[in-house]
Amino acid sequence: MARVVAFLALALGLGTAQLLVAQEVESRPDALFVSGRVDAFDTGGNGGGGGLEWLHPVAERGAFDLGAFAFSYLDTRWSYGKLGGYYFVWKELTLLTGEANVGAGVEAHGDFIYQIYKLGLSQALIDKRLYVSAEDEYFRVARVEENLLNVGVNAYPIRTLSARVNYHFSTAGNVDSHWLVGRLDWSVGRLTLIGGVAFGRATPERFDIITNSRRAVRTKEVFGGVSVPIGAHELTIVIDAVRQSTVERIGALFSWKIPF
């Protein structure tokens, strides 16, 4: 069984955007992810949303996933659909991933576009021990538009522990974002503990806070959670705290994995 990251589009922030639910995905069976999110802001407003995502294996070397999500925060509402997947292009050592998230929303200043596209490649340097990855991302939400590169290292010093470091930086667009993410996943018995930090400069739109500006601001994030198997199902809960120069937020997210 290969180590594959199941990318959930529903995420809290920088540290969890791509690494929220790191699962070892078998070629069978199919899985349905039911997820939800609640946010509280220092301004007094609350937000939240949820969605469904279906992961369907294809043959022995790949899978695709379909999802639909909707969110709201004060007078801002948006929704989008997701199409993604992964494919092992060489044995179980080279992994190609991609996804498209397309939707739209409405806020006080009018309608806005929601588009995020990603294409990535992961390569095992030492099978089941050390991986490197690179991903290109196009991000267009409201007035923010940028292209980013994400480079990372994922190490498994022991079977029950994984350590990841990812660096994201803008290569084009109307903002200059860059941030570093570190994360640990530790299996303790049947539980998996999740924790990490992220810091750098990012736009509020990265945290689903739609603004009328195009500016990356100083950002810090701390997150932690647990993944619990319940029979054949799996429940993941993540809490995070985000501080930007313009806003502070505490969020909670759950994901329920239902194999079928």
C-alpha positions in Angstrom: 0.0 0.0 0.0 1.5 3.3 -1.0 1.5 6.5 1.0 -0.9 8.9 -0.7 -2.3 12.2 0.5 -6.0 12.5 0.1 -6.5 16.2 -0.6 -9.7 17.6 1.0 -10.7 21.0 -0.5 -12.4 21.9 2.8 -9.6 23.3 4.9 -8.9 25.8 7.7 -5.8 27.7 6.6 -2.2 27.6 5.4 -1.1 24.6 7.4 -4.1 22.5 6.6 -4.9 23.6 3.0 -3.2 20.6 1.5 -2.3 18.4 4.4 -5.5 18.3 6.4 -6.4 14.6 6.0 -3.2 12.7 5.2 -4.5 9.2 4.7 -2.9 6.0 3.4 -5.4 5.4 0.6 -5.8 1.8 -0.7 -6.9 1.1 -4.2 -10.2 -0.1 -2.7 -12.8 0.8 -1.6 -14.4 4.0 -2.6 -14.7 6.7 0.2 -17.1 9.5 0.9 -15.8 12.5 2.9 -18.5 14.5 4.8 -16.9 17.7 6.3 -17.9 20.8 8.1 -16.3 23.9 9.5 -17.1 26.6 12.1 -15.1 29.9 12.4 -15.1 32.6 15.1 -13.4 36.0 14.4 -12.2 38.7 16.7 -14.5 41.2 15.0 -17.5 39.3 16.5 -18.6 37.6 13.3 -19.0 33.9 12.7 -18.7 31.8 9.6 -18.8 28.2 8.4 -19.8 25.7 5.8 -19.4 22.2 4.6 -19.3 19.8 1.7 -19.1 16.3 0.3 -16.3 14.7 -1.5 -16.2 11.3 -3.3 -12.9 9.5 -3.8 -13.1 6.8 -6.4 -10.1 4.5 -7.2 -9.3 3.7 -10.8 -7.5 0.5 -11.6 -4.5 -0.1 -9.3 -2.6 3.1 -9.9 -4.9 6.1 -9.5 -8.1 7.7 -8.3 -10.3 10.7 -9.0 -12.4 12.7 -6.7 -15.5 14.9 -7.0 -16.7 17.4 -4.5 -19.1 20.2 -3.8 -18.8 22.9 -1.0 -20.6 26.0 0.3 -19.6 28.6 2.9 -20.7 31.9 4.4 -19.3 34.6 6.5 -21.5 37.6 7.5 -22.9 38.9 4.2 -20.5 36.9 2.1 -21.5 33.6 0.5 -19.7 31.3 -2.0 -19.7 27.8 -3.3 -17.6 25.7 -5.7 -17.2 22.3 -7.2 -14.0 20.2 -7.2 -12.6 17.7 -9.7 -9.2 16.1 -8.8 -7.2 12.9 -8.7 -3.9 11.2 -8.5 -2.0 8.7 -10.7 1.3 6.7 -10.1 3.2 7.3 -13.3 6.1 5.0 -12.3 5.5 2.1 -9.9 4.6 3.5 -6.5 7.5 6.0 -6.4 6.4 8.9 -8.7 2.9 10.4 -8.0 1.1 12.9 -10.2 -1.7 14.9 -8.6 -4.1 17.6 -9.9 -7.3 19.4 -9.0 -9.6 22.1 -10.2 -11.9 24.1 -7.8 -14.3 26.3 -9.7 -17.1 28.4 -8.2 -18.4 31.9 -7.4 -19.7 34.0 -4.6 -21.4 37.3 -3.6 -20.3 39.9 -1.1 -21.0 43.5 -0.2 -19.2 44.9 -3.3 -20.8 42.4 -5.7 -20.1 39.0 -7.2 -16.7 37.4 -7.3 -14.9 34.5 -8.9 -13.5 31.5 -7.0 -11.0 29.5 -8.9 -8.0 27.4 -7.6 -6.1 25.0 -9.9 -3.2 22.7 -8.8 -0.8 20.3 -10.5 1.8 18.5 -8.5 4.5 15.8 -8.6 5.8 13.7 -5.7 8.9 11.5 -5.9 10.1 8.9 -3.4 13.8 9.2 -2.7 13.7 6.4 -0.2 10.5 4.3 -0.5 8.2 4.7 2.5 10.9 6.9 4.2 11.6 10.1 2.3 9.6 12.0 -0.4 10.1 15.4 -2.2 7.3 17.2 -3.9 6.6 20.3 -6.1 3.3 21.8 -7.0 2.1 24.7 -9.1 -1.0 26.5 -8.1 -3.2 29.2 -9.7 -5.3 31.1 -7.2 -8.0 33.6 -8.1 -10.5 34.6 -5.4 -12.2 37.9 -5.5 -9.5 40.6 -6.4 -6.6 38.3 -5.5 -4.9 36.6 -8.4 -1.5 34.8 -8.1 0.5 31.8 -9.2 2.4 30.0 -6.5 5.0 27.2 -6.3 4.9 24.8 -3.3 8.0 22.7 -2.7 8.2 20.3 0.2 9.9 17.3 1.9 8.0 14.5 3.7 10.0 12.2 6.0 9.0 9.0 7.9 11.8 8.5 10.4 9.8 5.7 11.9 6.6 4.0 10.7 4.4 5.8 13.2 5.7 9.4 12.7 5.7 11.6 9.6 7.3 15.1 9.4 6.6 17.6 6.6 7.9 21.0 5.6 6.5 22.9 2.7 7.4 26.4 1.4 4.9 28.3 -0.8 5.9 31.4 -2.7 4.4 33.6 -5.4 5.8 33.6 -8.9 3.3 35.9 -10.6 0.1 37.9 -9.9 -1.0 41.0 -8.0 0.2 39.9 -4.5 3.5 38.7 -3.1 2.7 35.7 -0.8 5.2 33.4 0.8 4.9 31.1 3.8 6.4 28.1 5.5 4.4 25.2 6.9 5.7 22.5 9.3 3.5 19.5 10.4 3.8 16.3 12.4 1.5 13.2 12.3 2.1 10.7 15.1 0.2 7.4 15.3 -0.4 6.4 18.9 -2.3 3.1 19.1 -5.4 3.5 16.9 -5.2 7.4 17.1 -3.3 9.8 14.8 -2.3 13.1 16.4 -1.8 16.1 14.1 0.0 19.3 14.9 1.9 22.1 13.2 2.6 25.7 12.5 2.7 28.1 9.6 4.1 31.6 9.2 4.8 34.1 6.5 2.8 36.6 4.4 -0.6 35.6 2.9 -3.8 37.2 1.9 -7.0 37.0 4.0 -8.6 35.2 1.1 -6.4 32.2 2.0 -8.6 31.9 5.1 -11.8 32.5 3.2 -12.1 36.1 4.4 -13.1 38.0 1.3 -11.8 41.5 1.2 -11.8 44.4 -1.3 -8.0 44.5 -1.3 -5.0 42.9 -2.9 -2.4 42.6 -0.2 -0.5 39.9 1.6 -0.1 40.5 5.3 1.9 39.0 8.1 0.4 35.7 9.1 0.8 33.1 11.9 -1.1 29.9 12.3 -1.0 27.1 14.9 -3.1 23.9 14.4 -3.7 20.6 16.1 -6.1 17.7 15.9 -6.8 14.0 16.0 -7.9 11.3 13.7 -9.9 8.5 15.2 -11.0 5.2 13.5 -14.6 4.2 14.3 -15.1 0.8 12.8 -14.4 1.1 9.1 -15.0 4.8 9.3 -12.6 7.6 10.4 -13.3 10.9 12.1 -10.8 13.7 11.9 -11.1 16.9 14.0 -8.7 19.9 13.6 -8.6 23.1 15.6 -6.5 26.1 14.5 -5.8 29.7 15.6 -4.8 32.3 13.0 -3.4 35.8 13.5 -3.1 38.3 10.7 -2.4 42.0 11.0 -6.0 42.6 9.9 -7.9 39.8 11.6 -7.7 36.9 14.1 -9.7 33.7 13.8 -10.2 30.4 15.6 -11.6 27.6 13.5 -12.8 24.0 14.0 -13.1 21.4 11.2 -14.3 17.9 11.1 -14.1 15.3 8.4 -15.9 11.9 8.4 -14.5 9.3 6.1 -17.1 6.7 5.0 -15.8 3.8 2.9 -18.2 1.9 0.7 
